[in-house]
Amino acid sequence: MKLQAIVMFLMVITIVASSCAGVSLEPTIPPDVVDQLKGSLGYALAPHYLPEGFQFARYDKSMMINIGTPVFYLAYSSPIEGHHIVISYPEAFYPEGNPMFKFLGISLQRPSDAISEVRVNGKTAYLIRGFWSKDTIEKMIPTGNYSAAKWDYDFYLSLHFKYDINASEAIGVTIMASNYAPQWMTTEEMVRIAESIGHVN
């Protein structure tokens, strides 16, 4: 009887947890996207938790971040206008700044106070507050002179961490929240999303 009571208690806890705001026990990604990711990468990752109201919006890929390797994007949106979360992988990340900028002769250096270390699944991860101001970057692109580009601390909040695909391989994963994310997204929530990411079959 004691064993049955314990089992029942655990079942109730699971049901209650799954009904809490923002909690999902199912991967937040459509089956056709899973198939596309597996066809390209051999695996598919997705968060099993998102803040309340966020739903899958679109899937995309780009060659702009990594050299020669596409990055895949899972975008989620909220009923609150402009609130978006994008999860991308496999993505290279350099705490000291992307060396590709130097290679291309672009003089962009992320401010040192924009990045801090946090822990995801017990391992070092990097929280980045802000990104290059869209207005100043777009003005500089035609001229190729990025010296006047400004860092906007308030628009984006990003978290980069390593995810172990298997016992011998880890990939970079980035979570980025936009539209003045530091006002509506906390570090703890970003870490919670990161720690919920896992394989999808």
Stockholm file with secondary structure:
# STOCKHOLM 1.0

chainA/1-201         MKLQAIVMFLMVITIVASSCAGVSLEPTIPPDVVDQLKGSLGYALAPHYLPEGFQFARYDKSMMINIGTPVFYLAYSSPIEGHHIVISYPEAFYPEGNPMFKFLGISLQRPSDAISEVRVNGKTAYLIRGFWSKDTIEKMIPTGNYSAAKWDYDFYLSLHFKYDINASEAIGVTIMASNYAPQWMTTEEMVRIAESIGHVN
#=GR chainA/1-201 SS CHHHHHHHHHHHHHHHHHHSTTBCSSCSSCHHHHHHHHHHHSCCEECSBCCTTCEEEEEEEESSSSSSSCEEEEEEECSSTTCEEEEEESCCCCTTCCHHHHHTTCCCCCCGGGEEEEEETTEEEEEEEEEECHHHHHHHTTTTCCTTCCEEEEEEEEEEEEEEEETTEEEEEEEEECSSGGGTCCHHHHHHHHHHCEECC
#=GC SS_cons         CHHHHHHHHHHHHHHHHHHSTTBCSSCSSCHHHHHHHHHHHSCCEECSBCCTTCEEEEEEEESSSSSSSCEEEEEEECSSTTCEEEEEESCCCCTTCCHHHHHTTCCCCCCGGGEEEEEETTEEEEEEEEEECHHHHHHHTTTTCCTTCCEEEEEEEEEEEEEEEETTEEEEEEEEECSSGGGTCCHHHHHHHHHHCEECC
//
